């Protein structure tokens, strides 16, 4: 193994990036973490719902597998889901070894239940502060291990490299146009694109650059049309869209419309514990039909001490708006939450580009199908992060299988003008309005036209300027919209009002590849 191969560059500092870095160090490698904000700033930090693993006495990886497959609406890759669910207990044990303070009852890890799970299998830490607990624990371990971490550093491009991996072009996030390069294995752990939607549970940094930069570099993508919307985020005009964890419904909270009626029981046999896509669309219908901007989560039947002990973050947040969940109903509405698709990988995290790996939300392994099962996102970062680390130690050739159907996109040519703040807002508004919970051909087509124009904007007027945040956001949004336009059916998190039924011929995965310039083969 060359010295460059022993120094993997990990882009991102959520659960996948931190865990890969830790395991690489334990395996004798010398990883470097690059993150565009602070080390602790990631989607992981805001994950309330917990992490799923079949560790209960009445549970098994097989049951977890079947629940995952059922939630994924006939598109889950069973091999990937089998890896996820069978290796989950060992990866949770790693978190325990690192010191994550999971909640316990009489000395045993406490297990909760979330939507579409047939068993109590969700682990929490600090009640509804699971992501925060994991992020802080892994961050502390990374710093204690002396792993190099470059904060406020941005991945700008990936270029063909040598035998060890691509060339990563990086720059400082302080506004200075200073670029530097490194060559060797690159692990994308950049998270999703939920922050590109006007209404989102994600932090603003979740803008999908990893997907856009990987695609510009020639990596194949998959399942870009599937964006999961979380049904219950706090709703009040001008207030943050704070996530109201699904675990509240797992404990017995119910959803009511403006008239005070429960409505989920007429939609799905599991009521409030139906899969997320079904609950989100049901809430959206209530909002549209009533003209009222939200529905209400009613937890008033739950014991007050349970609410405040089990959900301290939610209780503290709503209290700042004068609400007590043991007495008051919580106004909620759906928001963009999770990018199911991304950089296509195999079960070892290898992309279609030699030396480029992906793990966590930025990766598309097929494990979530058309709709992610709650609690499987944090788990995915661990399970496939472990496989990436082991692959980095002993690299072998491989990569994702070709998608069932592959679309091509030529990179839009640049417009010589600088980016404006309004450009990014146009992406956010276009995604929310036309590529949201309910989609149509007209809306998707119009959005794609806008996104293609935005994807062409150069980051400066320099002829050699690399694409900037707006161009990458526009490209990611364009890929989502075009994939959604191509899939003429409704399945999982993708719903077309002009094609409202699931269609057997669309039980396939859509892929994306870069269209080669004229005269050049792919």
C-alpha positions, 0 to 999 in steps of 0.5 A, spaced: 500 500 500 502 506 498 503 512 502 497 516 499 493 510 499 494 510 507 491 517 507 484 517 505 480 524 505 473 523 508 469 529 506 463 530 511 463 530 519 456 526 520 456 519 523 458 516 517 464 521 516 466 520 523 465 513 524 469 511 518 475 516 520 475 512 527 475 505 524 480 507 519 485 510 525 483 503 528 485 499 522 492 503 522 490 508 516 491 516 517 485 519 515 483 526 514 476 529 515 474 535 511 468 539 513 465 545 510 462 548 517 464 546 524 466 539 525 460 537 529 455 541 524 451 535 520 444 532 519 446 527 525 446 532 530 439 534 529 436 526 528 431 525 534 428 519 532 434 514 534 437 508 531 434 501 529 437 495 531 434 488 532 437 487 539 430 486 543 429 479 546 422 478 541 426 481 535 431 478 529 435 481 524 430 477 519 424 481 522 428 488 521 429 486 514 422 485 512 420 491 515 425 495 511 423 491 505 415 493 506 417 500 508 421 501 501 415 499 497 418 494 492 424 497 491 429 495 496 435 491 494 434 485 499 442 484 499 443 491 501 438 491 507 440 484 509 447 487 510 444 493 514 440 489 518 444 483 520 450 487 522 446 492 526 447 489 532 455 489 532 455 497 529 451 499 535 456 495 540 461 499 537 457 506 539 457 503 546 464 501 546 465 509 543 461 511 549 455 513 546 450 514 552 444 510 550 438 510 555 437 504 559 431 501 563 434 497 569 441 496 566 438 494 559 438 499 553 431 501 552 427 500 546 422 505 543 418 503 536 417 508 530 412 508 524 412 501 520 416 497 525 413 491 527 417 491 534 420 495 539 427 496 536 429 503 536 435 506 541 435 513 544 440 517 547 438 523 551 431 521 550 430 525 543 437 527 543 440 521 540 443 524 534 446 530 538 449 524 543 452 520 537 455 526 534 458 529 540 461 522 542 464 521 536 467 528 535 470 527 542 473 520 540 476 523 533 479 529 537 482 524 542 485 520 537 489 525 534 485 525 527 486 531 523 480 535 521 480 541 517 474 545 519 471 550 514 474 547 508 470 545 502 470 540 496 470 544 490 471 538 484 474 531 483 478 530 477 482 524 475 487 521 479 492 516 479 491 509 482 490 510 489 484 515 487 481 521 484 484 528 485 480 532 490 480 540 489 479 543 496 478 551 498 477 555 504 470 557 506 472 564 508 471 567 501 478 567 499 479 563 492 485 559 494 485 552 492 489 546 494 489 539 491 490 532 494 490 525 491 488 518 494 482 515 496 476 519 497 470 518 502 464 522 500 460 523 507 457 529 505 450 528 507 443 529 503 440 535 500 434 537 504 437 544 505 435 545 498 428 545 500 424 551 502 421 547 508 426 542 511 428 539 517 435 539 515 441 545 517 442 549 511 449 546 510 445 540 507 445 542 500 447 536 496 454 538 493 457 531 494 452 529 489 453 534 484 461 534 485 461 526 484 456 527 478 461 532 475 467 528 476 463 522 472 460 518 478 454 514 477 448 516 481 441 512 482 434 514 485 434 521 485 427 522 485 426 519 492 426 525 497 423 523 503 418 528 507 418 528 514 410 528 516 411 532 523 415 538 524 413 544 528 409 549 524 408 557 526 409 562 522 416 565 522 418 559 527 424 554 525 421 548 522 423 544 528 422 536 528 417 533 532 420 526 533 416 520 530 417 517 537 412 521 540 407 517 535 410 511 537 408 512 544 401 513 542 400 521 540 395 522 535 394 527 529 388 531 528 385 536 523 383 543 524 376 540 526 379 536 532 378 529 528 383 523 527 384 522 520 390 517 519 385 511 521 381 512 515 387 512 511 392 506 513 390 500 518 396 503 522 394 510 523 399 514 525 404 509 525 403 508 517 410 509 513 412 516 513 410 517 505 403 515 507 402 520 513 406 526 510 401 525 504 395 525 508 397 531 512 398 535 506 391 533 503 388 535 510 392 542 509 390 543 502 382 541 503 382 545 509 386 551 507 389 551 514 396 551 514 397 545 519 394 539 523 396 538 530 399 532 534 396 530 540 400 527 546 395 530 551 393 523 553 400 521 555 403 521 562 406 528 563 413 525 566 414 520 560 413 526 556 418 530 559 423 525 561 423 521 554 422 528 549 426 533 553 428 537 546 421 537 544 418 539 550 423 545 551 422 547 544 415 548 544 415 551 551 419 557 548 412 558 544 408 557 550 406 550 549 406 544 554 405 538 550 401 534 556 396 540 555 396 543 548 396 540 541 402 541 537 401 544 530 405 540 525 406 540 518 411 536 513 418 538 511 423 535 506 427 530 510 432 525 507 435 524 500 434 517 499 438 517 492 445 519 491 452 516 489 451 509 486 455 504 490 456 497 491 455 493 498 463 496 500 461 503 498 465 503 492 462 508 487 463 507 479 470 511 480 476 508 482 478 510 489 471 514 490 467 511 496 461 514 499 457 512 505 451 515 509 445 519 506 450 521 500 450 514 498 445 510 494 445 503 496 438 501 494 437 499 502 431 504 503 428 503 496 422 508 495 421 510 502 426 509 508 424 506 514 425 510 520 431 509 524 435 506 518 439 512 516 444 513 522 444 505 522 446 506 514 452 510 516 455 505 521 454 499 517 456 501 510 462 506 513 465 500 517 465 496 510 468 502 507 473 503 512 475 495 511 475 496 503 480 502 504 485 497 508 485 492 503 482 495 496 479 491 491 476 492 484 468 493 484 463 498 484 455 498 483 451 494 478 448 498 472 441 501 474 435 498 471 434 504 466 440 509 466 438 517 464 444 521 461 445 528 462 450 533 459 453 538 464 450 545 462 455 550 459 457 556 464 454 563 464 459 568 466 456 571 472 457 571 479 452 568 484 447 571 488 443 570 494 436 570 490 439 564 486 439 559 492 432 561 494 430 560 487 432 553 488 429 552 494 422 555 492 422 551 486 424 544 489 418 545 495 413 548 490 414 543 484 418 537 486 415 536 493 410 532 496 405 532 490 408 532 483 406 533 476 409 533 469 407 541 468 411 543 475 417 538 474 418 540 467 418 548 469 422 546 475 427 543 471 428 549 466 429 553 472 434 549 475 438 548 468 439 555 468 441 555 475 446 550 474 450 554 469 452 559 473 459 560 474 462 562 481 466 568 478 467 571 471 474 567 471 474 563 465 477 557 469 472 558 475 470 552 478 462 551 479 460 554 486 454 553 491 449 555 486 451 551 480 452 545 484 445 546 488 442 547 481 445 541 478 442 537 484 435 540 484 435 538 476 437 531 477 432 530 482 426 534 478 428 530 471 428 523 475 421 525 478 419 527 471 421 520 468 418 516 473 411 516 471 408 513 477 407 514 484 411 509 489 414 511 496 416 518 497 415 519 489 408 521 488 405 524 481 398 526 482 398 525 474 400 518 475 397 516 482 398 509 481 404 504 482 406 501 476 409 494 475 413 496 469 416 502 474 419 497 479 426 499 477 431 503 479 433 509 475 440 511 474 444 517 472 450 518 468 454 524 465 453 524 457 460 525 454 461 531 449 460 529 442 465 525 439 467 522 446 465 515 448 463 514 455 
